[in-house]
């Protein structure tokens, strides 16, 4: 039997495809509210995505991990940009 999981997203600041957002690149109160709202709503996991304009997803993941123990983290990284051994050390530290 397959289990259904609900996966959300946590970004570093308020933005969308049509609105680049304003203010800080890393908005800690926004991240906290975003993560805690998804934990409260019953999401199982959240994706911490990567793109060229976003801060390092591992750093945001470590902050989210400190905020909640209910959410699983799906941390994206760029294998062509980051050495696999370095990424493995970072993931081990986060774990």
WORA-V368098 format. One record per residue. SS is DSSP state (h for helix, s for strand, l for the rest). NEAR is the number of other ideal C-beta (glycine too) atoms within 10 Angstrom. Layout:
BEGIN
SS;NEAR
SS;NEAR
END
This chain:
BEGIN
l;2
l;4
l;5
l;5
l;9
l;11
s;13
s;18
s;13
l;25
l;21
l;24
l;18
l;14
l;17
l;8
l;5
l;5
l;8
l;9
l;14
l;9
l;10
l;11
l;11
l;16
l;18
h;13
h;8
h;18
h;20
h;16
h;13
h;21
h;25
h;15
h;12
h;22
h;18
h;10
h;9
l;9
l;19
l;15
s;15
s;24
s;15
s;26
l;15
l;17
l;9
l;6
l;8
l;17
l;14
l;17
h;23
h;19
h;14
h;23
h;21
h;16
h;16
h;23
h;16
h;10
h;17
l;15
l;7
l;14
l;20
s;11
s;21
s;16
s;21
l;13
l;17
l;12
l;8
l;4
l;9
l;14
l;9
h;9
h;8
h;10
h;16
h;10
h;11
h;19
h;14
h;8
h;9
h;13
l;7
END
